[in-house]
Amino acid sequence: MKIDLLITNAKQIVFFENDQLRTIENGSLACSSGVITWFGPAEAKPEEFEPVETLKASDCIVLPGLIDSHTHTVFAGSREDEFELKLKGATYQEIATRGGGIKNTMRATRKATRDELTAIGLERLRNAIAFGITTIEIKSGYGLSFDDEIKILEVIRSLRSLVPIDIASTFLGAHTLPPEFFENRQDYIGLICEKMIPYIAENKLAEFCDAFCEANVFSIDETRRVFETAKHHGLKLKLHADQLTNSGGAELCAEMGAVSADHLETISERGIDALAKSNVVAGLLPGCSFFLRMQYPPALKMIEAGIPIALATDFNPGSCMTQNLQMIMSIACTQMRMSPAEVVRAVTLHAARALERNDIGNIKTGMKADFALFRAPNYQFIPYNFAQNHIRHVVKNGKIIFNA
């Protein structure tokens, strides 16, 4: 029986059954035509396998390919000057009030050409692959005008043909109010709802619509208007919810059937209850709390309530300038008290749910052959040996796309 790729004698294969992490010690797996055809103990490997390519993995463990379900990968410029201001005591909100923050990156991104943004995005996606990421979400949100939001989304679409991983695209026009609309914010919301969303949906430039629902950014009612328009045009919903203040974003996500509610540092008990009664995934971004020295989301309370937890980098220039999802796993363990098994599930199985993907995020016969092979003795070692990149090989759709 011919197969495309056979991975042999891995120290450990990590997979999930009924949402629970399971392992096979000294395991092997096979894939053909981009999907998993068999996995199990190495000694049980069928004799009839005739692999086109064999990958000996005796020094590795095999996880499902990592999924970074919340990023802002396409932007120009950097904000290390603001990083220094924060170290001197300036808050995120104070910097934004002075014209920095998102608006700083907006100016650089508006100035950048499509070719420049494509080159920047391509380099960052290659970095993401090197960290074991096989599926990534990318948001717009640094254009904040019709032409510049479309420019970013078209760059994201063009990047799909340049890298061997899957990219989910999200429209985040409601990221902040651009300077030209400071005196007439309702006109900008009208631009989003009446021009941007219809065009984006018609041209299939995004799968999701997101907003930053926060005090002094977009209110619950403004976010609801954006979301109602997005749903009408067939876009799925995600939300930057309850990050800096509790604004009821989690409850809005539950009410409107969002795919995920992200951030949730200040979520209320009522918000936790609302998410627990819904199908919304909680997308936690502890790298932001680490970088901004803020409180962390109450991960254990949400897990105890039965809410599925995804972890992501939130890679962006203002609050989390890292693409190292393995480091995010470590922060989630040490600062939010999540277990190694919970963080592995959060960057694979539950991260897939945060993107409404049911063919990735697990090692299971018939699913996409997306794997991350780590040079480690077991999965617990990844968050334990923190701030390192443990990747040895990355496999996407049954093909080796990266070797360290």
N, C-alpha and C positions, 0 to 999 in steps of 0.2 A: 504493500500500500504506500503510494507516494505521498509525502507531506512536504510542505514548503520549508518549515523550520521546526527543529527539535531542540528543546532546551533540556539538558541532562544534568542530573545529580545536584540540583540546587540544595543548599543547606536547608532551606525552608521555602515553601510556597505558602503565601498568605491569601486567603479567600474568605468569603462570607456565606453563611447559611442562616436564613431567617434573621438577618441583621447582626448576627454574632460572628466575631472573628474566629476563624479556624486556621490551623496550619497543618501542612504535610512536611515532615522531616525527610531529607534526602529525596526530593521529589523531581519529577520530570514533567514536561508538557509539550504538546504538539499543536501546530496550527497549519491550516491550509486556506487559501483564498481569503486571507485576512481575518479568519475567525478561529477560535479555539476548538480543536477537534477532540482532544483528550488531555487529561492531567491526572496525576496520581503518584503513588510511590514509585521510585525509580525501578525497583525490582519487578513491578507489575507492568512495565512498558511492553506493549504488544511487539512480538518478534517481527511481525510483517512490516513494520514501519521502514520506509526507504526515504530518509530525509534528503532534500536538496541541499540544505544547510544545517549544520549542527553547532550549537553553542554550548560549550562545556561551562557549567556554572557552579562548580564545586566550591568556589570561594565566595559565592553570592547567595542572597535571598531574593525571591521574586515577589513583587507586589503588583497589583493592578497599576497601570500607568497613572501617575498623579494628575489631578484635575485642579487647575487654579480657576475657581469659579467667580472671582471678582478682581478685575484689574483695570487700570487706566493706561495701558501700555503705549498708546500712540499719543505722544505729546512732545513738544520741543522745549528746550531750555532746562534749567535746574534751579533749585532754590536753597543752596547751601548758605546764602547770606541770611535767609530767614531762619534756618536751623540755628545759626549763631545767636540771632535775636531771641529765639525761644530759650536758649541756654541762659540768657541774661534776664529772663523773666517775662518776656512778652508772650501773650496767649495767642492761640490760633485765631480767635475772634478779633483781637486787637490788630494783628497783622493784616487780616482781611479788611478791616475798617480803614487802614492806611493805604489801601489799594494794592496790597500784596495778595498772597494766597492764590486762589484759583485764578483771579484776574491777572496776576503776574504771568502764569503759565498760558493763559488765554492770549495775551499779547504776543508771546513768543510763538505760539502755535498758529495764530492767524498769519504771522509773518512768514512762516515756513511754507515752502512749496510742497506739492504732492510728492515729488521725487525725494525731497529731503525727509519728509515724514515717513515715507516708505523705507528709506535706508535706515532711519532710526528704529522703526518698528521691526525690521528684519533682524538687525543686530540683537535687539532685546528678545525676540522670539528664539533666536539661536541660543541665547543664554538660558531661556526658560527650558528648552529641550535638554540642555546640559544638566539641569537640576531635576530631570525626570518627569517633566510635564508633557503629557501627550494630548491634552485638551485644555484650552484656555478660553476664558471670556474676556473681551475687550470692550470698553465703553468709549463713547465719544464724550463730549462735555467740556472740552477746552477750546471750542470754537465760538459757541454762544451767539452765532448769527446763522442765518439760513445757509449761506455759501460755505462757511467754515465748518459747520456741523456736517454738512454733506461731504465736504472734502475729507474729513476724518473718517467717516463711514465708508467712503469709496476707497480710502487707503486700506482700511481693515479688510474690505472685500478683496483688494488686489493682493494682500499678503497671503491669502489662502492658497494662491497658486505658487507661492514662493517658499513655503515651508511644508513639511510632511505631517503636521499635526492639525487637529481640528480647531477651528476658531468660531466661537459664538459671539455675535455682535449685538451690542446694546446701545440704544439711543439715550443719551443723558443730556438733552438740551436744557432740562430744568436742573442744572447743577448750581448755578448762582445767577444773579441778575447782572447782565452786562452793563457797562457804564452808560451806554447810549440810551438805556431804558430806565435809569434811576428815577426819573420823574414820572414815568408812566409804565409801571410794572405790569398792569393789566394788558397793555399792548404787547409786551413780550410774551406773556402767557397766551395771548391770542395768536401770536406768530407761531408759537409751538403747536397749538391745537389746530389752527386753521390752514397752516402752510407746511410746516416741517413734518408733522406726523403723517398727513396724507401722502406727501411726496415720498417719504421714507418707506411707508408701507407699500405703495404702488410699485416702487422700484426694488422692493425686497432688500433694503440696505440694512435692516436690523430685524432681529427675532424678538428682542425684549425692549421694553421702555422702562427707564429708571428715573428717579427724581431724588433731590436732596431735601427731605422734609425736615425742617429745622427752624428754630427761632431765628428771625432776621434773614431767612433764606426763602423757603417756600412753605406756606402754611398747609394745614390739613385740607382746607377747602380748595386751595390752589392745586395741591397735589391730586386731590380727587378729580378735579376737572381735567387735568392732564391724563390721568389714568382712565377715566371714562372715555376720552377721545382715543387713547391708545387701544383699549379693548374693542372699541367700535371698529377700529381699522385692523384688528387681528393681531396686535402685538401682545405678547405676554408681559407680565408685570414683575419688576423687582424694585426694591426701595432702600435708599440710605435712610434708616429709621432709628430714631432715639439714640443718636450718637452723642451729641453734646448736651442736650436737654431732653427730657421726656415730653414728646409732643403728641403721643398717641399713634405713632407710625406703625407700631406692631399691630395695633387694633385695626388700622386702616388696611394693612396687608391681609389680615384674616377676613375682613369684611369684603374685600374686592377680589379675593382669590389669587393673590400674588404667588408667584413661584417661590420667591425667597424674600425675607426681611433681613437686611444686612446691617452690621454694626451692633446695635442693641446694647451699647454700654450702659444706658440709663433706662432700660426697659422696666416697666412697673409690673407688680404682681398681676394686675389686670391684663397687661400685655402678654405676659407669660400664659395666663389662662386662655386668652384669645387664640394664641398660636397653638396651644395644646389641643384646642378643639377644631383646628383647621388642618389643612395639608401643607401649610407653609413651612419651608425649610429655614432655619435660623442660620444665616451666613455670618459667622464670627470672624473678626479681623483683629486679632490681638497684637499684631505688629504695630497698629496705630496707637494702641494704649501704651505699648512699650516705648515708641518713639516720642509721643506727645506727653508721656508721663501722666496719663489719665487713668481713671478707674477702668477695670476690665469688665467685659460682659459677665453676667452670672451664669456661666456655662453649666455648672452642676445643677443649679435649680432648673434649668431648661431640660437637661437630660433626665432629671428625676420626674419632670412633668411629661416626658415622652416625646419631646420635640426633637426631630432630627437635626443634628448639628453638622454644618459644613464649615471648614476652615479655608481661608484664602489669604493671599498676600496683600490684597488691596494695593498692589504696586502703583505708586503715584509719587509726584515730586514734592508734595507738601507734608504728608503724614506717614508715609511708609515707603521709603526709597530702597526697597529690596525685592528681588525676585526669588529669594531662597525660601521656598515653601517648607523645606526641611527645618529651617530655623523657626518658622512659624509654629511648626509642630512642637518644638522644644519649648517655646514661650507658652503655648497652650497647656503643656504639662506643668511647667513650673509656676506659672502665674494664675492659671485658671483651674489647676488641679485635675485636669483631664488625664485619663490613663493613656499609656501608649496605644492600647487597642482602640480607644475612642478617637485618638487623633489620627490614626491610620484610616479608620472608617470615615473620618471627617474630610480627608483629602482624596478619597476614592469613591466609595459607595454613596455617601451622602452628598458629596460634591457633584456627583452625576445627577442626583435628584434635584440639586439646586439649579441645574441647567435643563431639567426635564429630559435627560438622556437615560434610556433603559438598556442600552447595548454596551455600556462602558462602566467602569468603576468596580468591576468584580472579575475574578477568574472563574469562569463557568463555561461549560461546553456550549457552543453556539454564540457566545458573546465575542465582541471585537477582540482581536489579539493585540491588546495594548498592555505592555509590561514595563516596569522599571526594575532593573536588577541592581541591587545595592551590595557593595562590598561590606558586609556586616555579618555577625554570627546569628542574629535574630532581629525581629522587627523592633524590639524594645531599644536596641542599640542606636537606632537612627535619632530619636529625640534625646537620648542620653548623651551621646557624643556630639554635643551641640555646635552650631556654627560651622560645620563641615559639610562638604558635598560628598556623599557616600556613593554617588552613582557610578556604576561600571559600564552598563549598557542600557540603551533605551530602545524598545521595540514598539512600532506603531503599525497597526493593520498587518501584523505578521512579518514585518520587515525591520531589520536592525537599522536605526536611523542615527544612533550615536554610540560611540565607544570612547571611554575615557582612557 
